[in-house]
Amino acid sequence: MTDIKLIHKDTVLPKLVPMDWDVVIHGKPHYVVRIESFVHTIGGRWGDNCYWAYPRNMKPSYNTLVEFNCENPVRWGIRYEPTNYLSSKWGECEARSGGKVTITRNGQDFCDVPGAGINFGIDQARIMITEFQEHPLDLNSIKYAQKAIGMKVWWRSEPAIVTDYIDGQACVMLSPDGIPRFTTPAEYADEGDDYYEDGIVKADILDKHINWFRG
């Protein structure tokens, strides 16, 4: 059975194994490291937990390391903003109610939920967050947006490359890779080519037409 072993003032730290997790604690970015044999918690989300966090602007030490026991590296959140607005109906003006649901990542806007009312929007946001947590872009990592650029993917069965990531929209820009332009493969003929503008595509990272696993 694993024993609890904590870090003390006189502890000589062994090799730290860095985790590429974008962790924010009390509004401050932290690094998370795995310190083998220094297990502070047994069971729960991380099993025999030897993960420790420290502020990114400091060095790891007894004074800066804290036991990392958060449920997830990134703080995914949901914000709902109700609105009242004016709408034209049969030539007359009426006041109506609506609302916007936004998914946040570490307190920053990540993307809006399309067609979102308070019920459908929040339910849809929860589904999307689950998909984000398992996404091939590794959205828990510190520089996920920069790492996305240059990725080779398939777009509607054709080779593409990610040329940009759009902050606040969870979208990427795709350009043809090794082909002169995107076409409309036969299996997508009924969809037309409304996606295209100047030979590139702007697509949601959850778009079912993107296959992220290309070679």
Sine and cosine of phi, psi and omega as CSV:
sin_phi,cos_phi,sin_psi,cos_psi,sin_omega,cos_omega
0.00,0.00,0.66,-0.75,-0.01,-1.00
-0.92,0.38,0.65,-0.76,0.04,-1.00
-0.98,-0.20,0.53,-0.85,0.11,-0.99
-0.96,0.30,0.74,-0.67,0.03,-1.00
-0.64,-0.77,0.94,-0.35,-0.08,-1.00
-0.99,-0.14,0.24,-0.97,0.03,-1.00
-1.00,0.00,0.77,-0.64,0.00,-1.00
-0.90,-0.44,0.10,-1.00,-0.08,-1.00
-0.85,0.53,-0.58,0.82,-0.06,-1.00
-0.99,-0.14,0.14,0.99,-0.03,-1.00
-0.92,0.40,0.74,-0.67,0.14,-0.99
-1.00,-0.04,0.93,-0.37,-0.10,-1.00
-0.94,0.34,0.72,-0.69,0.09,-1.00
-0.98,0.19,-0.23,-0.97,0.00,-1.00
-0.88,0.48,0.73,-0.68,0.04,-1.00
-0.99,-0.12,0.77,-0.64,0.02,-1.00
-0.98,-0.19,0.95,-0.31,-0.08,-1.00
-0.96,0.30,0.62,-0.79,0.11,-0.99
-0.96,-0.29,0.70,-0.71,-0.04,-1.00
-1.00,0.08,0.87,0.50,-0.05,-1.00
-0.95,-0.32,0.71,-0.71,-0.02,-1.00
-1.00,0.00,0.98,0.21,-0.09,-1.00
-0.99,-0.11,0.73,-0.68,0.06,-1.00
-0.82,-0.57,0.81,-0.58,-0.01,-1.00
-0.82,-0.58,0.83,-0.55,-0.05,-1.00
0.81,0.59,0.60,0.80,0.03,-1.00
0.98,0.18,0.02,1.00,-0.03,-1.00
-0.93,-0.37,0.77,-0.64,0.05,-1.00
-0.89,0.45,0.69,-0.73,0.02,-1.00
-0.81,-0.59,0.50,-0.87,0.25,-0.97
-1.00,-0.01,0.50,-0.87,0.12,-0.99
-0.87,-0.49,0.71,-0.70,0.02,-1.00
-0.78,-0.62,0.43,-0.90,0.12,-0.99
-0.98,-0.21,0.80,-0.60,0.01,-1.00
-0.89,-0.46,0.99,-0.12,-0.09,-1.00
-0.81,0.58,0.65,-0.76,0.03,-1.00
0.98,0.20,-0.27,0.96,0.05,-1.00
-1.00,-0.07,0.97,0.24,-0.05,-1.00
-1.00,-0.01,0.83,-0.56,-0.02,-1.00
-0.96,-0.28,-0.27,0.96,-0.01,-1.00
-0.58,-0.82,0.66,-0.75,0.04,-1.00
-0.90,-0.43,0.82,-0.58,-0.02,-1.00
1.00,-0.04,0.07,-1.00,0.00,-1.00
1.00,0.06,-0.38,-0.92,-0.12,-0.99
-0.85,0.53,-0.62,0.78,-0.14,-0.99
-0.94,-0.33,0.13,0.99,0.03,-1.00
0.93,0.37,-0.76,-0.65,0.10,-0.99
-0.97,0.25,1.00,-0.06,-0.23,-0.97
-1.00,0.10,0.92,-0.38,0.08,-1.00
-0.87,-0.49,0.50,0.87,0.05,-1.00
-1.00,-0.01,0.71,-0.70,0.00,-1.00
-0.74,-0.67,0.53,-0.85,-0.02,-1.00
-0.85,-0.52,0.48,-0.88,0.08,-1.00
-0.47,-0.88,0.47,-0.88,-0.03,-1.00
-0.86,0.51,0.61,-0.79,-0.07,-1.00
-0.93,0.36,-0.33,0.94,0.00,-1.00
-1.00,-0.08,0.21,0.98,0.01,-1.00
-0.76,-0.65,0.19,-0.98,0.06,-1.00
-0.99,-0.11,0.52,-0.86,0.02,-1.00
-0.92,0.38,0.77,-0.64,0.02,-1.00
-0.33,-0.94,0.05,-1.00,0.05,-1.00
-0.84,0.55,-0.58,0.82,-0.05,-1.00
-0.98,0.18,-0.34,0.94,-0.09,-1.00
-0.93,-0.36,-0.39,0.92,-0.04,-1.00
-0.98,0.22,0.72,-0.69,0.08,-1.00
-0.80,-0.60,0.50,-0.87,0.02,-1.00
-0.91,0.41,0.80,-0.60,-0.02,-1.00
-0.99,-0.10,0.91,-0.41,-0.03,-1.00
-0.71,-0.70,0.41,0.91,0.02,-1.00
-0.94,0.35,0.46,-0.89,-0.01,-1.00
-0.92,0.39,-0.62,0.78,-0.01,-1.00
-0.66,-0.75,0.48,-0.87,0.04,-1.00
-0.89,0.46,-0.70,0.71,-0.04,-1.00
-0.99,-0.17,0.61,-0.79,0.05,-1.00
-1.00,0.00,0.99,-0.12,0.09,-1.00
-1.00,0.08,0.71,-0.71,-0.04,-1.00
-0.66,-0.75,0.17,-0.99,0.01,-1.00
-0.75,-0.66,0.77,-0.64,0.05,-1.00
-0.83,-0.55,0.74,-0.67,0.04,-1.00
-0.91,-0.42,0.77,-0.64,0.00,-1.00
-0.84,-0.54,0.97,-0.24,0.04,-1.00
-0.96,0.27,0.53,-0.85,0.01,-1.00
-0.67,-0.74,0.46,-0.89,0.22,-0.98
-0.92,-0.40,0.68,-0.74,-0.05,-1.00
-0.58,-0.81,0.24,-0.97,0.00,-1.00
-0.99,-0.16,0.66,-0.75,-0.01,-1.00
-0.68,-0.73,0.53,-0.85,0.02,-1.00
-1.00,0.00,0.76,-0.66,-0.01,-1.00
-0.65,-0.76,0.90,-0.44,0.00,-1.00
0.80,0.60,0.66,0.75,0.03,-1.00
0.99,0.17,0.00,1.00,0.03,-1.00
-0.89,-0.46,0.30,-0.95,-0.05,-1.00
-0.98,-0.22,0.70,-0.71,0.05,-1.00
-0.70,-0.72,0.45,-0.90,0.06,-1.00
-1.00,-0.03,0.73,-0.69,-0.01,-1.00
-0.77,-0.64,0.23,-0.97,0.01,-1.00
-0.92,-0.39,0.54,-0.84,0.07,-1.00
-0.45,-0.89,-0.24,-0.97,0.01,-1.00
-0.10,-1.00,0.35,-0.94,0.00,-1.00
-0.81,-0.59,0.71,-0.70,0.07,-1.00
-0.95,-0.32,0.78,-0.63,-0.01,-1.00
-0.84,-0.54,0.71,-0.70,0.11,-0.99
-1.00,-0.02,0.75,-0.66,0.01,-1.00
-0.93,-0.37,0.45,-0.89,0.03,-1.00
-0.76,-0.65,0.91,-0.42,-0.08,-1.00
0.78,0.62,0.64,0.77,0.08,-1.00
1.00,0.09,-0.09,1.00,0.00,-1.00
-0.96,-0.28,0.56,-0.83,0.03,-1.00
-0.87,0.50,0.78,-0.62,0.01,-1.00
-0.97,-0.23,-0.72,0.69,0.08,-1.00
-0.17,-0.99,0.36,-0.93,0.12,-0.99
-1.00,0.02,0.46,-0.89,0.06,-1.00
-1.00,-0.07,0.86,-0.52,-0.07,-1.00
-0.92,0.40,0.61,-0.79,0.07,-1.00
0.85,0.53,0.65,0.76,-0.21,-0.98
-0.99,-0.12,0.86,-0.50,0.29,-0.96
-0.97,-0.22,0.00,-1.00,-0.10,-1.00
-0.90,0.44,-0.58,0.81,-0.04,-1.00
-0.99,0.11,-0.88,0.47,0.00,-1.00
-0.87,0.50,-0.67,0.74,-0.09,-1.00
-0.87,0.48,-0.72,0.69,-0.02,-1.00
-0.94,0.35,-0.64,0.77,0.06,-1.00
-0.88,0.48,-0.70,0.72,0.00,-1.00
-0.91,0.41,-0.62,0.79,0.01,-1.00
-0.88,0.47,-0.64,0.77,0.01,-1.00
-0.90,0.45,-0.64,0.77,0.04,-1.00
-0.91,0.42,-0.69,0.72,-0.02,-1.00
-0.90,0.44,-0.64,0.77,0.01,-1.00
-0.88,0.47,-0.66,0.75,0.06,-1.00
-0.86,0.51,-0.67,0.74,0.02,-1.00
-0.93,0.36,-0.60,0.80,0.04,-1.00
-0.89,0.45,-0.63,0.77,-0.03,-1.00
-0.91,0.41,-0.39,0.92,-0.02,-1.00
-0.95,-0.32,0.18,0.98,-0.14,-0.99
-0.95,0.30,0.59,-0.81,0.01,-1.00
-0.88,0.47,-0.33,0.94,0.04,-1.00
-0.96,0.29,-0.07,1.00,0.01,-1.00
0.80,0.59,0.91,0.42,-0.09,-1.00
-0.94,0.33,-0.07,1.00,0.11,-0.99
-0.99,0.12,-0.19,0.98,-0.09,-1.00
-0.99,0.16,0.30,-0.95,-0.13,-0.99
-0.93,0.36,-0.73,0.69,-0.06,-1.00
-0.90,-0.43,0.77,0.64,-0.07,-1.00
-0.87,0.50,-0.61,0.79,-0.06,-1.00
-0.92,0.40,-0.71,0.71,0.02,-1.00
-0.91,0.42,-0.61,0.80,-0.02,-1.00
-0.93,0.37,-0.42,0.91,0.00,-1.00
-0.93,0.38,-0.57,0.82,-0.07,-1.00
-0.92,0.40,0.80,-0.61,-0.02,-1.00
0.99,-0.14,-0.14,0.99,0.01,-1.00
-0.91,0.40,0.68,-0.73,0.06,-1.00
-1.00,-0.06,0.82,-0.57,-0.06,-1.00
-0.71,-0.70,0.06,-1.00,0.17,-0.99
-0.95,-0.30,0.73,-0.68,0.11,-0.99
-0.89,-0.45,0.92,-0.40,-0.07,-1.00
0.73,0.69,0.77,0.64,0.08,-1.00
0.95,0.30,0.12,0.99,0.00,-1.00
-0.90,-0.44,0.54,-0.84,-0.06,-1.00
-0.92,0.39,0.71,-0.70,-0.02,-1.00
-0.61,-0.79,0.26,-0.97,0.05,-1.00
-0.71,-0.71,0.64,-0.76,0.02,-1.00
-0.98,0.21,0.86,-0.52,-0.02,-1.00
-0.96,-0.27,-0.25,0.97,0.01,-1.00
-0.29,-0.96,0.43,-0.90,0.11,-0.99
-0.88,-0.48,0.74,-0.67,-0.07,-1.00
-0.99,-0.16,0.96,-0.28,0.01,-1.00
-0.89,0.46,0.60,-0.80,0.05,-1.00
0.99,0.17,-0.08,1.00,-0.01,-1.00
-0.82,-0.57,-0.21,0.98,-0.08,-1.00
0.80,0.60,0.72,0.70,0.01,-1.00
-0.82,-0.58,0.40,-0.92,0.10,-1.00
-0.81,-0.59,0.40,-0.91,0.13,-0.99
-0.98,-0.20,0.75,-0.66,-0.04,-1.00
-0.89,-0.45,0.69,-0.72,0.07,-1.00
-0.87,-0.50,0.48,-0.88,0.06,-1.00
-0.86,0.52,0.63,-0.78,-0.03,-1.00
-0.85,-0.53,0.97,-0.23,0.01,-1.00
1.00,0.08,0.03,1.00,0.07,-1.00
-0.79,-0.62,0.47,-0.88,-0.08,-1.00
-0.91,0.41,-0.55,0.84,-0.01,-1.00
-0.28,-0.96,0.31,-0.95,0.12,-0.99
-0.96,0.28,0.58,-0.81,0.08,-1.00
-0.89,-0.46,-0.29,-0.96,0.08,-1.00
-0.88,-0.48,1.00,-0.08,0.02,-1.00
-0.82,0.58,0.48,-0.88,-0.10,-0.99
-0.81,0.59,-0.61,0.79,-0.05,-1.00
-0.94,0.33,-0.20,0.98,0.04,-1.00
-0.90,-0.43,0.27,0.96,-0.09,-1.00
-0.86,0.52,-0.55,0.83,-0.04,-1.00
-0.97,0.26,-0.14,0.99,0.01,-1.00
-1.00,-0.04,-0.25,0.97,-0.03,-1.00
0.95,0.32,-0.34,-0.94,-0.04,-1.00
-0.76,-0.65,0.65,0.76,-0.02,-1.00
-0.93,0.38,-0.21,0.98,-0.05,-1.00
-0.95,0.32,-0.43,0.90,-0.31,-0.95
-1.00,-0.04,0.64,-0.77,0.08,-1.00
-0.52,-0.86,0.89,-0.45,-0.01,-1.00
0.83,0.56,0.57,0.82,0.10,-0.99
0.98,0.18,0.05,1.00,0.02,-1.00
-0.84,-0.55,0.20,-0.98,-0.05,-1.00
-0.77,-0.64,0.69,-0.72,0.19,-0.98
-0.97,-0.26,0.84,-0.54,-0.10,-1.00
-0.67,-0.74,0.58,-0.81,0.11,-0.99
-0.90,0.44,0.62,-0.78,-0.03,-1.00
-0.93,0.38,-0.24,0.97,0.09,-1.00
-0.99,-0.11,0.08,1.00,-0.02,-1.00
-0.85,0.52,0.78,-0.63,-0.06,-1.00
-0.93,0.37,-0.20,0.98,-0.01,-1.00
-1.00,0.10,-0.14,0.99,0.03,-1.00
-1.00,-0.09,0.81,-0.58,0.17,-0.99
-0.96,-0.29,0.93,-0.36,-0.12,-0.99
-0.98,0.20,-0.17,0.99,-0.10,-1.00
-0.96,-0.26,1.00,0.09,0.02,-1.00
-0.88,-0.48,0.98,-0.19,0.12,-0.99
0.82,0.57,0.00,0.00,0.00,0.00
